[in-house]
Amino acid sequence: MSPVAIPPSEPRRATRHRKTNETEITVDCCVDGGGEATADTGIPFLDHMLEQLGKHGGFDLTVTATGDLDVDTHHTVEDVGIVLGGTFAEAIGDKVGVRRFASGLFPLDEAMVEVALDLSGRPFLVYEIDAVSEWIGSFDPQLAEEFWRAFAFAAGITLHLRSRAGRNGHHVIEASFKGVARCLRDAVRVEGAGLPSTKGTL
């Protein structure tokens, strides 16, 4: 039998604000929420993906961002990943009792993506998603990798993403966001009172 999830005494939540010469971003994240997610970044497809992340991760998530979109979308996408990752790390706190590891295969129509992650405190990204050539609205699909790298390093997680199948770029990228969301939902679940590490720290 799988261990029973133990509700935390207080909802795990954090809010962060970051302003640079290129972007201004605010993120509020409650990992023990109900999946209510809204995003307003000026990049509609990124908003859609962030809302998928909150919905399927079971997080209450609010993201607002303004950036130099007249230059490129790169700064906004990457910086949202940085702020979201940092907010997520702060929200989950000391990680006492969490499951820590999660993985799975996640289909979306013809696409399927493999996700594995570890709330290790050691940031690392393996991104082996087949190249998507076409833009998705105003979103450059190359920036999906930049988003996940920024998120993983700011959150302090090891994250592996691999595409197993897929021809439609929208489907492949959306499957990756939904897959990471479900794995984060699983990994942050509290199942005990101890820290899941022989080192005594994560």
C-alpha positions as a Markdown table, in Angstrom:
| # | Residue | x | y | z |
|---|---|---|---|---|
| 1 | Met | 0.0 | 0.0 | 0.0 |
| 2 | Ser | 1.1 | 3.6 | -0.7 |
| 3 | Pro | 1.8 | 5.8 | 2.3 |
| 4 | Val | -1.1 | 8.1 | 3.2 |
| 5 | Ala | -0.6 | 11.8 | 2.5 |
| 6 | Ile | -0.5 | 13.9 | 5.7 |
| 7 | Pro | -2.0 | 17.4 | 5.3 |
| 8 | Pro | 0.5 | 20.0 | 6.5 |
| 9 | Ser | -0.5 | 22.0 | 9.5 |
| 10 | Glu | -0.5 | 25.2 | 7.5 |
| 11 | Pro | -0.8 | 25.6 | 3.7 |
| 12 | Arg | 2.7 | 25.9 | 2.1 |
| 13 | Arg | 2.8 | 29.3 | 0.4 |
| 14 | Ala | 5.1 | 31.9 | -0.8 |
| 15 | Thr | 5.1 | 35.2 | -2.8 |
| 16 | Arg | 8.0 | 36.8 | -4.7 |
| 17 | His | 8.5 | 39.9 | -6.6 |
| 18 | Arg | 11.4 | 40.6 | -8.9 |
| 19 | Lys | 12.1 | 43.8 | -11.0 |
| 20 | Thr | 15.0 | 44.2 | -13.4 |
| 21 | Asn | 15.6 | 46.6 | -16.4 |
| 22 | Glu | 14.0 | 43.9 | -18.6 |
| 23 | Thr | 11.1 | 42.4 | -16.6 |
| 24 | Glu | 8.9 | 42.9 | -13.5 |
| 25 | Ile | 7.3 | 39.7 | -12.2 |
| 26 | Thr | 5.2 | 38.7 | -9.2 |
| 27 | Val | 4.4 | 35.1 | -8.4 |
| 28 | Asp | 2.2 | 33.8 | -5.6 |
| 29 | Cys | 2.1 | 30.0 | -5.1 |
| 30 | Cys | 0.3 | 27.8 | -2.6 |
| 31 | Val | 1.4 | 24.2 | -3.2 |
| 32 | Asp | -1.5 | 23.0 | -1.0 |
| 33 | Gly | -4.1 | 24.7 | -3.0 |
| 34 | Gly | -6.9 | 23.5 | -5.3 |
| 35 | Gly | -5.4 | 24.2 | -8.7 |
| 36 | Glu | -6.8 | 27.7 | -9.2 |
| 37 | Ala | -4.2 | 29.3 | -11.6 |
| 38 | Thr | -4.1 | 32.5 | -13.5 |
| 39 | Ala | -1.3 | 34.0 | -15.5 |
| 40 | Asp | -0.8 | 37.3 | -17.3 |
| 41 | Thr | 2.6 | 37.6 | -19.0 |
| 42 | Gly | 1.8 | 39.2 | -22.3 |
| 43 | Ile | 2.6 | 35.8 | -24.0 |
| 44 | Pro | -0.7 | 34.0 | -24.3 |
| 45 | Phe | 0.7 | 30.5 | -24.9 |
| 46 | Leu | 3.0 | 30.9 | -21.8 |
| 47 | Asp | -0.1 | 32.0 | -19.8 |
| 48 | His | -1.8 | 28.8 | -21.0 |
| 49 | Met | 1.1 | 26.6 | -19.9 |
| 50 | Leu | 1.4 | 28.3 | -16.5 |
| 51 | Glu | -2.3 | 27.7 | -15.9 |
| 52 | Gln | -1.8 | 24.1 | -16.8 |
| 53 | Leu | 1.1 | 23.9 | -14.3 |
| 54 | Gly | -1.1 | 25.2 | -11.5 |
| 55 | Lys | -4.2 | 23.2 | -12.4 |
| 56 | His | -2.5 | 19.8 | -12.8 |
| 57 | Gly | 0.0 | 20.5 | -10.0 |
| 58 | Gly | -2.9 | 21.2 | -7.6 |
| 59 | Phe | -1.3 | 24.6 | -6.9 |
| 60 | Asp | -3.0 | 27.9 | -6.4 |
| 61 | Leu | -0.9 | 30.0 | -8.7 |
| 62 | Thr | -0.9 | 33.6 | -9.8 |
| 63 | Val | 1.7 | 35.0 | -12.1 |
| 64 | Thr | 1.9 | 38.5 | -13.5 |
| 65 | Ala | 4.7 | 39.8 | -15.6 |
| 66 | Thr | 5.6 | 42.7 | -17.8 |
| 67 | Gly | 8.7 | 42.6 | -20.0 |
| 68 | Asp | 10.5 | 44.0 | -23.0 |
| 69 | Leu | 8.4 | 42.0 | -25.4 |
| 70 | Asp | 9.3 | 44.5 | -28.1 |
| 71 | Val | 12.9 | 43.2 | -28.0 |
| 72 | Asp | 12.0 | 39.5 | -27.7 |
| 73 | Thr | 10.0 | 37.1 | -25.5 |
| 74 | His | 13.2 | 35.4 | -24.2 |
| 75 | His | 13.7 | 37.7 | -21.1 |
| 76 | Thr | 10.1 | 37.3 | -19.9 |
| 77 | Val | 10.0 | 33.5 | -20.4 |
| 78 | Glu | 13.3 | 32.9 | -18.6 |
| 79 | Asp | 12.6 | 35.4 | -15.8 |
| 80 | Val | 9.2 | 33.9 | -15.1 |
| 81 | Gly | 10.9 | 30.6 | -14.7 |
| 82 | Ile | 13.4 | 32.1 | -12.3 |
| 83 | Val | 10.8 | 33.7 | -10.1 |
| 84 | Leu | 8.4 | 30.8 | -10.2 |
| 85 | Gly | 11.2 | 28.4 | -9.3 |
| 86 | Gly | 12.3 | 30.5 | -6.4 |
| 87 | Thr | 8.7 | 30.9 | -5.2 |
| 88 | Phe | 8.1 | 27.2 | -5.4 |
| 89 | Ala | 11.3 | 26.4 | -3.4 |
| 90 | Glu | 10.3 | 28.9 | -0.7 |
| 91 | Ala | 6.8 | 27.5 | -0.5 |
| 92 | Ile | 7.8 | 23.9 | 0.0 |
| 93 | Gly | 10.2 | 25.0 | 2.8 |
| 94 | Asp | 12.4 | 22.4 | 4.5 |
| 95 | Lys | 10.9 | 19.4 | 2.6 |
| 96 | Val | 10.4 | 17.4 | 5.8 |
| 97 | Gly | 8.2 | 14.4 | 5.0 |
| 98 | Val | 7.8 | 15.0 | 1.3 |
| 99 | Arg | 7.9 | 12.1 | -1.2 |
| 100 | Arg | 10.8 | 13.9 | -3.0 |
| 101 | Phe | 10.9 | 11.8 | -6.2 |
| 102 | Ala | 8.3 | 11.5 | -8.9 |
| 103 | Ser | 8.1 | 10.3 | -12.6 |
| 104 | Gly | 5.7 | 9.2 | -15.3 |
| 105 | Leu | 4.7 | 9.1 | -18.9 |
| 106 | Phe | 2.2 | 11.8 | -20.0 |
| 107 | Pro | 0.3 | 11.6 | -23.3 |
| 108 | Leu | -1.5 | 14.3 | -25.2 |
| 109 | Asp | -3.1 | 13.0 | -28.4 |
| 110 | Glu | -0.2 | 11.8 | -30.6 |
| 111 | Ala | 2.5 | 13.3 | -28.2 |
| 112 | Met | 4.0 | 11.6 | -25.1 |
| 113 | Val | 6.5 | 13.0 | -22.7 |
| 114 | Glu | 8.5 | 11.3 | -20.0 |
| 115 | Val | 9.2 | 13.3 | -16.8 |
| 116 | Ala | 11.3 | 12.4 | -13.8 |
| 117 | Leu | 12.3 | 14.8 | -11.0 |
| 118 | Asp | 13.9 | 14.9 | -7.6 |
| 119 | Leu | 13.5 | 17.7 | -5.0 |
| 120 | Ser | 17.2 | 17.2 | -4.4 |
| 121 | Gly | 18.5 | 20.7 | -3.8 |
| 122 | Arg | 20.9 | 19.9 | -6.6 |
| 123 | Pro | 19.7 | 21.8 | -9.7 |
| 124 | Phe | 20.1 | 20.0 | -13.0 |
| 125 | Leu | 18.1 | 19.8 | -16.3 |
| 126 | Val | 18.1 | 17.1 | -19.0 |
| 127 | Tyr | 15.9 | 18.4 | -21.8 |
| 128 | Glu | 15.5 | 15.9 | -24.7 |
| 129 | Ile | 12.3 | 17.2 | -26.2 |
| 130 | Asp | 12.3 | 16.9 | -30.0 |
| 131 | Ala | 12.8 | 20.2 | -31.7 |
| 132 | Val | 9.6 | 22.0 | -32.6 |
| 133 | Ser | 10.1 | 24.2 | -35.7 |
| 134 | Glu | 6.9 | 26.2 | -35.8 |
| 135 | Trp | 6.0 | 29.0 | -33.5 |
| 136 | Ile | 3.0 | 28.6 | -31.3 |
| 137 | Gly | 1.2 | 32.0 | -31.5 |
| 138 | Ser | 3.8 | 34.5 | -30.2 |
| 139 | Phe | 5.7 | 31.8 | -28.4 |
| 140 | Asp | 9.1 | 30.6 | -29.6 |
| 141 | Pro | 9.2 | 26.8 | -28.7 |
| 142 | Gln | 13.0 | 27.0 | -28.1 |
| 143 | Leu | 12.2 | 29.0 | -25.0 |
| 144 | Ala | 10.5 | 26.0 | -23.3 |
| 145 | Glu | 13.9 | 24.7 | -22.6 |
| 146 | Glu | 15.0 | 28.0 | -21.2 |
| 147 | Phe | 12.0 | 28.2 | -19.0 |
| 148 | Trp | 12.6 | 24.7 | -17.5 |
| 149 | Arg | 16.3 | 25.4 | -17.0 |
| 150 | Ala | 15.5 | 28.6 | -15.1 |
| 151 | Phe | 12.8 | 26.9 | -13.1 |
| 152 | Ala | 14.9 | 23.9 | -12.1 |
| 153 | Phe | 17.9 | 25.9 | -11.1 |
| 154 | Ala | 15.9 | 28.4 | -9.1 |
| 155 | Ala | 13.8 | 25.7 | -7.5 |
| 156 | Gly | 16.8 | 23.4 | -6.7 |
| 157 | Ile | 15.4 | 20.4 | -8.4 |
| 158 | Thr | 16.8 | 17.7 | -10.8 |
| 159 | Leu | 14.5 | 17.6 | -13.8 |
| 160 | His | 14.5 | 15.2 | -16.8 |
| 161 | Leu | 12.2 | 15.7 | -19.8 |
| 162 | Arg | 12.2 | 13.5 | -22.8 |
| 163 | Ser | 9.7 | 13.3 | -25.7 |
| 164 | Arg | 8.7 | 9.7 | -26.6 |
| 165 | Ala | 6.4 | 10.7 | -29.4 |
| 166 | Gly | 4.7 | 13.7 | -31.0 |
| 167 | Arg | 4.4 | 15.7 | -34.2 |
| 168 | Asn | 2.4 | 18.7 | -33.0 |
| 169 | Gly | 4.5 | 21.3 | -31.1 |
| 170 | His | 1.6 | 22.5 | -29.0 |
| 171 | His | 0.9 | 19.0 | -27.9 |
| 172 | Val | 4.5 | 18.1 | -27.1 |
| 173 | Ile | 5.1 | 21.3 | -25.0 |
| 174 | Glu | 1.8 | 21.1 | -23.3 |
| 175 | Ala | 2.4 | 17.4 | -22.4 |
| 176 | Ser | 5.7 | 18.4 | -20.8 |
| 177 | Phe | 4.0 | 21.1 | -18.7 |
| 178 | Lys | 1.2 | 18.8 | -17.6 |
| 179 | Gly | 3.7 | 16.1 | -16.8 |
| 180 | Val | 6.0 | 18.3 | -14.7 |
| 181 | Ala | 2.9 | 19.5 | -12.9 |
| 182 | Arg | 1.7 | 16.0 | -12.0 |
| 183 | Cys | 5.2 | 15.0 | -10.9 |
| 184 | Leu | 5.6 | 18.1 | -8.7 |
| 185 | Arg | 2.2 | 17.4 | -7.2 |
| 186 | Asp | 3.3 | 13.9 | -6.3 |
| 187 | Ala | 6.8 | 14.9 | -5.1 |
| 188 | Val | 5.6 | 17.6 | -2.7 |
| 189 | Arg | 3.1 | 15.3 | -1.0 |
| 190 | Val | 3.8 | 15.0 | 2.7 |
| 191 | Glu | 3.9 | 11.3 | 3.8 |
| 192 | Gly | 5.9 | 11.3 | 7.0 |
| 193 | Ala | 7.8 | 13.3 | 9.5 |
| 194 | Gly | 11.4 | 12.7 | 8.5 |
| 195 | Leu | 13.6 | 14.3 | 5.9 |
| 196 | Pro | 13.9 | 12.0 | 2.8 |
| 197 | Ser | 17.7 | 12.1 | 2.7 |
| 198 | Thr | 20.6 | 10.2 | 4.4 |
| 199 | Lys | 22.6 | 13.4 | 4.4 |
| 200 | Gly | 20.1 | 15.1 | 6.7 |
| 201 | Thr | 19.6 | 18.0 | 4.3 |
| 202 | Leu | 18.0 | 18.7 | 0.9 |
